[in-house]
Amino acid sequence: MTKPRILVADDEPNIVLSLEFLMARAGYTVEVVDNGDDALARALAAPPDLLLLDVMLPRLSGYEVCQRLRASAQCRDLPILMLSAKGREAEVAQGLELGATSYITKPFAMQDLLTEVRRLLGAPP
């Protein structure tokens, strides 16, 4: 059985390192991109099992990436977990309206994030 593949799209090195470590330790294969253009291109070229998507990304925002992925046939059902320091109700609602499956605000507890990842993937690896 292959390990579920998670694409992490975040431009904050400390968060990327933490997410990579946590997801790899939990048994997932992790790929990382640091901007919206690369997140969109990578997800469309080889859809991951889950996308951890920061809202504030260079080039294309996480909102734009989410909206474009939802418009594509191959990524219409891709679980997208948005991560953002923007936690006001309107921002969370915008992310969900554009197609995010779930939304977690930063800072977050790593265990809470892992629980949500497992829920979105349907089972632990």
Secondary structure by P-SEA (a helix, b strand, c coil): cccbbbbbbcccaaaaaaaaaaaaaabbbbbbbccaaaaaaaaaaccccccccccccccccaaaaaaaaaacccccccbbbbbcccccaaaaaaaaaacccccccccccaaaaaaaaaaaacccc
